[in-house]
Every structure is written in C-alpha cells, then in structure tokens.
Amino acid sequence: MKFNNLHDFVKYNYEHGYYDNQYSNHYHKNTMKDYDLGYYQAKKDYANNRHFRHYFIKKVIIIIINKIFKNKAIEIYKYIKGYEDFKNTYK
C-alpha cells in the first residue's frame, strides 16, 4: 500500500470517528480541528491528574515526514502542537 493510500485510509477512518472511544457503540464525524483535538486531549489528561504525554520524538519524525511527503502528516503535527500548547500553559 502506498503512503498516500494509507494516509487517506487513516484520515477517512479518523474523521468518521472509528478511532475514537472503542468502547462506545456510536460513531460520529469529528468536526473539531486537529489542533483543538490535541489541546482538548491535553486538557483531559490534566483534569484526570495524569501525566502529560511526551511527543518530542514523534514531532521530529512528523516534521521530517511532512518535508518529504509534502505535508501529508500535517494533521498529526497540528494535533501535537495543540497538545504541547496546553501542556506549556499548565506546566
């Protein structure tokens, strides 16, 4: 499977909510922006007294992938950016 096909497949399933809570029986299209999803996840982690996740290595890899494949992973980068912005605000 080519990277572009894989990206489109994952993006389609992600947008249709198939990667959301696996324990719920309802699926809905997620209309939040990727940045907001990351920000919301960090906020949820903070509220649940959990430790923040570390995305440094993943962020570096995503930046490299974006340069090579013309921003095909920009959604992931925006998610990480939102997560890190909240983390830096409440650290």
Helices and strands as residue ranges (DSSP letters): H 3-15, H 34-47, H 56-68, H 74-90
